[in-house]
Amino acid sequence: MPALVDGDLKLCQSGSILLYLADKFGKMGGKTAEEKARVREWLFWEFDRLAPNVYRPRAIKKGFMKADDNVLQLYTGLANDALKVLDASLANQAFLVGNEATIADVAVYGDVAYADEGAIDLAPYANVKAWMGRVEKLPGFKKYADLLPQQDAA
């Protein structure tokens, strides 16, 4: 569960946290009104179309969620539909909203990075893979495996 505490403010949704941080620091939120709207559009798309369809197959494959093969195939198919949209969007630009990374890239990358754990093959999505490489080269980037504990403290 993503969470942020900043003084008296407590937030627990990743999209809300990213929007707050972009606004607070004046970075990665888009420069124009149109870019800001596109960033929000990608955040809402990520929450609706991509995240559930990556994380549910991952949960099934990891044994966190029980489902039959038809359900797994449904979610995997929906994930691939979303990845096709993402791949097409990245065909002519370096990042989701133009040529600079935004919080939209942070949010979407965070889902796509887990695709292989849900047996979702990224090989057909050359633009997505190239974009992931660009995101990974951003200053301060760390993969989730390098940041998150890999076992319980107990």
N, C-alpha and C positions, 0 to 999 in steps of 0.2 A: 504494500500500500504506500504509494508516494505521499509524503507529508512535508509541509513546510511550516515552520514557526518563525515569524518575523515580528518581534515585539508582541503586541496583543493579537496580531493576525495569525490565525491558524487555518491552513488550507490543506485539503487532502485529495484533490483531483489533479492529475498531471497536467491537463490542459489549462486549468485555472492557474496552477502554479507557474507554468511556462509563460502565460500571458502576463501575470503579475510581475515576474522577474524581467521580462522584456520591457514592460512599461517602467518599472522602477529604475532599471539601469540604462534604458534608452538604447538597447542593443537587440538585434535579431528579431525584432517585431515587425519589420517592414518600415520603409521610409516615407512612403506616400499613403494617402488614404486608400488607394486601390491596393497597394501591396499589403497593408494591414488587413484589409478585407479578405484578400487571397490567403494570407496566413491563417486567419480564423476559419476560412472555408476548408483548408487542408486539415486543421485540427478537428473540425467536426466530422469530416470524411474519415479521418483516421479512427476516431472513436466509434463511428457507425459501421464502416465498411471493412476496415482492415483489422483492427485490434481483436475483435471477437473471433474472427475467422482465422487468425494466427494462434491466439492463445487457447482456444478450445481444442484444436487438434494437438497442440503441445500438451495440454492437460490430459488428454486421452492417452497419448503415447507415453507420458511419464507416469500414468496410473493415478493421477489426481482426480480424474473424472471417468466415470464408467459410461460407455456408449457402444452401440453396435457399429459394425462396419459401414452401414448406410449413413449413419449420423456423421461418422468421421469423413466419409466421402463428400457429404453435403458441405461441411465446413471447409474441407480442403478445396473443393470446387469454388466456393465463394471467396476463399483466400486467393486463389489463382485469378478469379475475375478481378479482384481488387489490384493484384499485382500487374495485370495487363493494363489497367488504367494508369497505374503509377509509372510503368515502363513507357507507355506512350507519352505521358506528360514530361518525362525526362529526356525524350528523344532530341529536343532542340534547346535545352537549357541545362546549366550546370547544377542548379538546385531547384527546389519546388517553386520558389517565387523568385525567378530571375537568376542572376549570377552570383548572389551572395547567400550564404546559409542563413536560415531563420529558425525560429522555434518550431516551425512546421517540419523542417528536416530532422530536428531533434526528436520530435514526437514520432514521426513515421519510421525513422531509423530504429527507434527503440522497439518497434514491433517486428520489423523485417529481420532484425538481428536474431530473433527467436524462431524464424521460419523453419530452419533445419531441424530444430527439436520437435517440430510437429510433422516432420517428414514432408515438408513443402519444399520442392526443388526450385531453387532460384536460377538454375542454369538457363532456362528459356528467356530470362529477363536481363539481357546484356546491359541495358540502360540503367536498370536498378543496381546491378552489380558495380558498374562504373561509378554511379552516384555514391554507393556505399564507400567505395574507395576514397572519393573526395571528402566525404564526411569524416572518415577515419583519419584524414590528414589535417583536419582542423586543429588549431592550437588548443591544447588541454584535453583532447579527446582521449577517453579510456573505454575499453570494452567492458561490458557489464561483468564478465567473469573476473576482471581485475579489480572491480570495485565492490562487488557483493560477496558476503560471506558464503563459502561453499559448503558449510556444514553448521549445524546448530551448536551454540556455545555449550549446551549441556552435553 
